[in-house]
Amino acid sequence: MPSNAEIAKDAIEQFKKVQRYMMVAKEENATKTYAELKTDYLSLKALLNVIGVNLIDIDIIKE
């Protein structure tokens, strides 16, 4: 079973990756792709908030 630190690390990496893809989708005006990524973004953001991760420095989308 993964430790809390491993879970947090994985979620942070996923969160950062989704944000990068969201930025690319926005640049390419891929609105459907952006909307799908936003769903993942919001889920990961909620998870990170629950486990106490400070998002101030890593949340570049801020939605």
Biopython code that builds the backbone (N, CA, C, O; Angstrom):
import numpy as np
from Bio.PDB.StructureBuilder import StructureBuilder

atoms = [
    (1, "MET", "N", (0.844, -1.184, 0.000)),
    (1, "MET", "CA", (0.000, 0.000, 0.000)),
    (1, "MET", "C", (0.890, 1.247, 0.000)),
    (1, "MET", "O", (1.828, 1.351, 0.790)),
    (2, "PRO", "N", (0.582, 2.195, -0.899)),
    (2, "PRO", "CA", (1.426, 3.400, -0.972)),
    (2, "PRO", "C", (1.262, 4.283, 0.267)),
    (2, "PRO", "O", (0.200, 4.327, 0.888)),
    (3, "SER", "N", (2.330, 4.973, 0.599)),
    (3, "SER", "CA", (2.304, 5.899, 1.730)),
    (3, "SER", "C", (1.607, 7.195, 1.314)),
    (3, "SER", "O", (1.380, 7.448, 0.131)),
    (4, "ASN", "N", (1.278, 7.998, 2.309)),
    (4, "ASN", "CA", (0.647, 9.298, 2.029)),
    (4, "ASN", "C", (1.547, 10.177, 1.171)),
    (4, "ASN", "O", (1.068, 10.901, 0.298)),
    (5, "ALA", "N", (2.842, 10.113, 1.420)),
    (5, "ALA", "CA", (3.788, 10.910, 0.640)),
    (5, "ALA", "C", (3.795, 10.474, -0.823)),
    (5, "ALA", "O", (3.865, 11.310, -1.723)),
    (6, "GLU", "N", (3.723, 9.171, -1.056)),
    (6, "GLU", "CA", (3.693, 8.660, -2.430)),
    (6, "GLU", "C", (2.403, 9.057, -3.135)),
    (6, "GLU", "O", (2.415, 9.408, -4.315)),
    (7, "ILE", "N", (1.302, 9.001, -2.416)),
    (7, "ILE", "CA", (0.015, 9.407, -2.990)),
    (7, "ILE", "C", (0.039, 10.889, -3.337)),
    (7, "ILE", "O", (-0.396, 11.282, -4.420)),
    (8, "ALA", "N", (0.542, 11.709, -2.427)),
    (8, "ALA", "CA", (0.625, 13.152, -2.669)),
    (8, "ALA", "C", (1.535, 13.453, -3.852)),
    (8, "ALA", "O", (1.199, 14.275, -4.704)),
    (9, "LYS", "N", (2.689, 12.787, -3.905)),
    (9, "LYS", "CA", (3.636, 13.010, -5.004)),
    (9, "LYS", "C", (2.992, 12.676, -6.345)),
    (9, "LYS", "O", (3.103, 13.444, -7.301)),
    (10, "ASP", "N", (2.322, 11.531, -6.414)),
    (10, "ASP", "CA", (1.669, 11.118, -7.655)),
    (10, "ASP", "C", (0.569, 12.103, -8.058)),
    (10, "ASP", "O", (0.458, 12.464, -9.230)),
    (11, "ALA", "N", (-0.230, 12.530, -7.106)),
    (11, "ALA", "CA", (-1.319, 13.469, -7.403)),
    (11, "ALA", "C", (-0.770, 14.819, -7.865)),
    (11, "ALA", "O", (-1.325, 15.439, -8.772)),
    (12, "ILE", "N", (0.300, 15.265, -7.253)),
    (12, "ILE", "CA", (0.923, 16.537, -7.662)),
    (12, "ILE", "C", (1.450, 16.429, -9.087)),
    (12, "ILE", "O", (1.262, 17.344, -9.889)),
    (13, "GLU", "N", (2.102, 15.329, -9.406)),
    (13, "GLU", "CA", (2.627, 15.135, -10.762)),
    (13, "GLU", "C", (1.490, 15.109, -11.785)),
    (13, "GLU", "O", (1.595, 15.716, -12.851)),
    (14, "GLN", "N", (0.404, 14.405, -11.456)),
    (14, "GLN", "CA", (-0.754, 14.367, -12.351)),
    (14, "GLN", "C", (-1.363, 15.754, -12.519)),
    (14, "GLN", "O", (-1.733, 16.147, -13.625)),
    (15, "PHE", "N", (-1.465, 16.487, -11.425)),
    (15, "PHE", "CA", (-2.033, 17.835, -11.445)),
    (15, "PHE", "C", (-1.222, 18.749, -12.363)),
    (15, "PHE", "O", (-1.787, 19.477, -13.178)),
    (16, "LYS", "N", (0.085, 18.708, -12.228)),
    (16, "LYS", "CA", (0.941, 19.540, -13.064)),
    (16, "LYS", "C", (0.831, 19.146, -14.540)),
    (16, "LYS", "O", (0.825, 20.006, -15.420)),
    (17, "LYS", "N", (0.744, 17.843, -14.797)),
    (17, "LYS", "CA", (0.627, 17.357, -16.170)),
    (17, "LYS", "C", (-0.684, 17.811, -16.807)),
    (17, "LYS", "O", (-0.698, 18.271, -17.948)),
    (18, "VAL", "N", (-1.782, 17.680, -16.069)),
    (18, "VAL", "CA", (-3.088, 18.108, -16.584)),
    (18, "VAL", "C", (-3.071, 19.603, -16.887)),
    (18, "VAL", "O", (-3.624, 20.036, -17.898)),
    (19, "GLN", "N", (-2.446, 20.386, -16.028)),
    (19, "GLN", "CA", (-2.371, 21.834, -16.269)),
    (19, "GLN", "C", (-1.600, 22.149, -17.551)),
    (19, "GLN", "O", (-1.992, 23.027, -18.318)),
    (20, "ARG", "N", (-0.495, 21.422, -17.777)),
    (20, "ARG", "CA", (0.272, 21.646, -19.015)),
    (20, "ARG", "C", (-0.593, 21.350, -20.235)),
    (20, "ARG", "O", (-0.612, 22.123, -21.193)),
    (21, "TYR", "N", (-1.313, 20.223, -20.196)),
    (21, "TYR", "CA", (-2.187, 19.869, -21.309)),
    (21, "TYR", "C", (-3.322, 20.877, -21.477)),
    (21, "TYR", "O", (-3.725, 21.174, -22.602)),
    (22, "MET", "N", (-3.837, 21.401, -20.373)),
    (22, "MET", "CA", (-4.892, 22.416, -20.456)),
    (22, "MET", "C", (-4.382, 23.673, -21.166)),
    (22, "MET", "O", (-5.085, 24.266, -21.984)),
    (23, "MET", "N", (-3.160, 24.065, -20.842)),
    (23, "MET", "CA", (-2.590, 25.253, -21.480)),
    (23, "MET", "C", (-2.425, 25.040, -22.980)),
    (23, "MET", "O", (-2.705, 25.944, -23.767)),
    (24, "VAL", "N", (-1.976, 23.859, -23.381)),
    (24, "VAL", "CA", (-1.825, 23.549, -24.806)),
    (24, "VAL", "C", (-3.193, 23.531, -25.488)),
    (24, "VAL", "O", (-3.359, 24.084, -26.575)),
    (25, "ALA", "N", (-4.159, 22.899, -24.850)),
    (25, "ALA", "CA", (-5.515, 22.830, -25.420)),
    (25, "ALA", "C", (-6.098, 24.225, -25.595)),
    (25, "ALA", "O", (-6.764, 24.504, -26.592)),
    (26, "LYS", "N", (-5.851, 25.094, -24.635)),
    (26, "LYS", "CA", (-6.366, 26.465, -24.729)),
    (26, "LYS", "C", (-5.698, 27.212, -25.878)),
    (26, "LYS", "O", (-6.362, 27.925, -26.630)),
    (27, "GLU", "N", (-4.378, 27.047, -26.013)),
    (27, "GLU", "CA", (-3.647, 27.693, -27.104)),
    (27, "GLU", "C", (-4.155, 27.228, -28.466)),
    (27, "GLU", "O", (-4.233, 28.014, -29.410)),
    (28, "GLU", "N", (-4.498, 25.947, -28.558)),
    (28, "GLU", "CA", (-4.966, 25.378, -29.820)),
    (28, "GLU", "C", (-6.478, 25.546, -30.013)),
    (28, "GLU", "O", (-7.041, 25.093, -31.009)),
    (29, "ASN", "N", (-7.118, 26.197, -29.051)),
    (29, "ASN", "CA", (-8.565, 26.405, -29.085)),
    (29, "ASN", "C", (-9.332, 25.081, -29.180)),
    (29, "ASN", "O", (-10.337, 24.971, -29.882)),
    (30, "ALA", "N", (-8.824, 24.082, -28.448)),
    (30, "ALA", "CA", (-9.457, 22.761, -28.400)),
    (30, "ALA", "C", (-10.408, 22.743, -27.204)),
    (30, "ALA", "O", (-10.081, 22.221, -26.138)),
    (31, "THR", "N", (-11.577, 23.317, -27.401)),
    (31, "THR", "CA", (-12.489, 23.531, -26.282)),
    (31, "THR", "C", (-13.002, 22.238, -25.653)),
    (31, "THR", "O", (-13.162, 22.172, -24.434)),
    (32, "LYS", "N", (-13.262, 21.214, -26.458)),
    (32, "LYS", "CA", (-13.736, 19.944, -25.895)),
    (32, "LYS", "C", (-12.635, 19.272, -25.087)),
    (32, "LYS", "O", (-12.886, 18.745, -24.003)),
    (33, "THR", "N", (-11.439, 19.290, -25.605)),
    (33, "THR", "CA", (-10.309, 18.710, -24.881)),
    (33, "THR", "C", (-10.074, 19.467, -23.576)),
    (33, "THR", "O", (-9.851, 18.857, -22.530)),
    (34, "TYR", "N", (-10.125, 20.784, -23.643)),
    (34, "TYR", "CA", (-9.943, 21.607, -22.458)),
    (34, "TYR", "C", (-10.996, 21.269, -21.402)),
    (34, "TYR", "O", (-10.670, 21.143, -20.222)),
    (35, "ALA", "N", (-12.238, 21.124, -21.811)),
    (35, "ALA", "CA", (-13.322, 20.811, -20.875)),
    (35, "ALA", "C", (-13.096, 19.466, -20.193)),
    (35, "ALA", "O", (-13.327, 19.331, -18.991)),
    (36, "GLU", "N", (-12.648, 18.473, -20.954)),
    (36, "GLU", "CA", (-12.364, 17.155, -20.375)),
    (36, "GLU", "C", (-11.198, 17.235, -19.385)),
    (36, "GLU", "O", (-11.249, 16.649, -18.304)),
    (37, "LEU", "N", (-10.165, 17.956, -19.765)),
    (37, "LEU", "CA", (-9.022, 18.118, -18.869)),
    (37, "LEU", "C", (-9.408, 18.883, -17.609)),
    (37, "LEU", "O", (-8.894, 18.605, -16.525)),
    (38, "LYS", "N", (-10.312, 19.845, -17.754)),
    (38, "LYS", "CA", (-10.741, 20.633, -16.597)),
    (38, "LYS", "C", (-11.423, 19.745, -15.560)),
    (38, "LYS", "O", (-11.289, 19.985, -14.360)),
    (39, "THR", "N", (-12.147, 18.731, -16.003)),
    (39, "THR", "CA", (-12.775, 17.790, -15.078)),
    (39, "THR", "C", (-11.706, 17.086, -14.240)),
    (39, "THR", "O", (-11.836, 16.974, -13.021)),
    (40, "ASP", "N", (-10.657, 16.617, -14.900)),
    (40, "ASP", "CA", (-9.549, 15.983, -14.182)),
    (40, "ASP", "C", (-8.848, 16.976, -13.264)),
    (40, "ASP", "O", (-8.495, 16.649, -12.131)),
    (41, "TYR", "N", (-8.653, 18.184, -13.764)),
    (41, "TYR", "CA", (-8.010, 19.245, -12.987)),
    (41, "TYR", "C", (-8.765, 19.509, -11.688)),
    (41, "TYR", "O", (-8.157, 19.596, -10.621)),
    (42, "LEU", "N", (-10.081, 19.635, -11.775)),
    (42, "LEU", "CA", (-10.883, 19.930, -10.590)),
    (42, "LEU", "C", (-10.871, 18.762, -9.607)),
    (42, "LEU", "O", (-10.832, 18.974, -8.395)),
    (43, "SER", "N", (-10.903, 17.540, -10.118)),
    (43, "SER", "CA", (-10.849, 16.366, -9.239)),
    (43, "SER", "C", (-9.511, 16.293, -8.508)),
    (43, "SER", "O", (-9.466, 16.060, -7.300)),
    (44, "LEU", "N", (-8.436, 16.492, -9.244)),
    (44, "LEU", "CA", (-7.114, 16.461, -8.621)),
    (44, "LEU", "C", (-6.933, 17.606, -7.633)),
    (44, "LEU", "O", (-6.319, 17.435, -6.580)),
    (45, "LYS", "N", (-7.466, 18.765, -7.973)),
    (45, "LYS", "CA", (-7.369, 19.921, -7.081)),
    (45, "LYS", "C", (-8.104, 19.641, -5.772)),
    (45, "LYS", "O", (-7.607, 19.972, -4.696)),
    (46, "ALA", "N", (-9.274, 19.037, -5.863)),
    (46, "ALA", "CA", (-10.034, 18.682, -4.662)),
    (46, "ALA", "C", (-9.265, 17.669, -3.822)),
    (46, "ALA", "O", (-9.175, 17.814, -2.603)),
    (47, "LEU", "N", (-8.712, 16.645, -4.466)),
    (47, "LEU", "CA", (-7.934, 15.625, -3.747)),
    (47, "LEU", "C", (-6.743, 16.261, -3.034)),
    (47, "LEU", "O", (-6.489, 15.978, -1.863)),
    (48, "LEU", "N", (-6.027, 17.108, -3.736)),
    (48, "LEU", "CA", (-4.849, 17.737, -3.136)),
    (48, "LEU", "C", (-5.235, 18.637, -1.966)),
    (48, "LEU", "O", (-4.515, 18.703, -0.970)),
    (49, "ASN", "N", (-6.353, 19.320, -2.078)),
    (49, "ASN", "CA", (-6.831, 20.141, -0.963)),
    (49, "ASN", "C", (-7.161, 19.274, 0.245)),
    (49, "ASN", "O", (-6.835, 19.631, 1.377)),
    (50, "VAL", "N", (-7.804, 18.140, 0.007)),
    (50, "VAL", "CA", (-8.190, 17.242, 1.103)),
    (50, "VAL", "C", (-6.972, 16.701, 1.837)),
    (50, "VAL", "O", (-6.986, 16.567, 3.061)),
    (51, "ILE", "N", (-5.913, 16.389, 1.084)),
    (51, "ILE", "CA", (-4.733, 15.837, 1.750)),
    (51, "ILE", "C", (-3.774, 16.925, 2.239)),
    (51, "ILE", "O", (-2.688, 16.624, 2.737)),
    (52, "GLY", "N", (-4.176, 18.176, 2.097)),
    (52, "GLY", "CA", (-3.434, 19.275, 2.701)),
    (52, "GLY", "C", (-2.288, 19.837, 1.897)),
    (52, "GLY", "O", (-1.391, 20.464, 2.461)),
    (53, "VAL", "N", (-2.294, 19.629, 0.590)),
    (53, "VAL", "CA", (-1.229, 20.175, -0.252)),
    (53, "VAL", "C", (-1.522, 21.643, -0.551)),
    (53, "VAL", "O", (-2.628, 21.993, -0.965)),
    (54, "ASN", "N", (-0.527, 22.495, -0.337)),
    (54, "ASN", "CA", (-0.650, 23.919, -0.628)),
    (54, "ASN", "C", (-0.508, 24.115, -2.138)),
    (54, "ASN", "O", (0.545, 23.837, -2.712)),
    (55, "LEU", "N", (-1.567, 24.592, -2.767)),
    (55, "LEU", "CA", (-1.587, 24.720, -4.222)),
    (55, "LEU", "C", (-1.119, 26.083, -4.731)),
    (55, "LEU", "O", (-1.053, 26.293, -5.942)),
    (56, "ILE", "N", (-0.804, 26.983, -3.856)),
    (56, "ILE", "CA", (-0.461, 28.348, -4.268)),
    (56, "ILE", "C", (0.631, 28.374, -5.327)),
    (56, "ILE", "O", (0.516, 29.101, -6.314)),
    (57, "ASP", "N", (1.679, 27.599, -5.139)),
    (57, "ASP", "CA", (2.810, 27.635, -6.071)),
    (57, "ASP", "C", (2.641, 26.737, -7.291)),
    (57, "ASP", "O", (3.281, 26.969, -8.317)),
    (58, "ILE", "N", (1.785, 25.708, -7.197)),
    (58, "ILE", "CA", (1.697, 24.768, -8.318)),
    (58, "ILE", "C", (0.451, 24.937, -9.171)),
    (58, "ILE", "O", (0.374, 24.356, -10.254)),
    (59, "ASP", "N", (-0.520, 25.705, -8.724)),
    (59, "ASP", "CA", (-1.747, 25.890, -9.491)),
    (59, "ASP", "C", (-1.602, 27.091, -10.432)),
    (59, "ASP", "O", (-1.833, 28.235, -10.039)),
    (60, "ILE", "N", (-1.217, 26.810, -11.669)),
    (60, "ILE", "CA", (-1.003, 27.910, -12.619)),
    (60, "ILE", "C", (-2.279, 28.259, -13.389)),
    (60, "ILE", "O", (-2.368, 29.344, -13.962)),
    (61, "ILE", "N", (-3.258, 27.367, -13.412)),
    (61, "ILE", "CA", (-4.515, 27.630, -14.106)),
    (61, "ILE", "C", (-5.434, 28.502, -13.254)),
    (61, "ILE", "O", (-6.031, 29.456, -13.755)),
    (62, "LYS", "N", (-5.546, 28.182, -11.994)),
    (62, "LYS", "CA", (-6.331, 28.930, -10.999)),
    (62, "LYS", "C", (-7.797, 29.077, -11.394)),
    (62, "LYS", "O", (-8.343, 30.180, -11.403)),
    (63, "GLU", "N", (-8.420, 27.956, -11.719)),
    (63, "GLU", "CA", (-9.868, 27.969, -12.027)),
    (63, "GLU", "C", (-10.617, 27.320, -10.907)),
    (63, "GLU", "O", (-11.844, 27.225, -10.959)),
]
sb = StructureBuilder()
sb.init_structure("model")
sb.init_model(0)
sb.init_chain("A")
sb.init_seg("    ")
for serial, (resi, resn, name, xyz) in enumerate(atoms, 1):
    if name == "N":
        sb.init_residue(resn, " ", resi, " ")
    sb.init_atom(name, np.array(xyz, "f"), 0.0, 1.0, " ", f" {name:<3s}", serial, name[0])
structure = sb.get_structure()
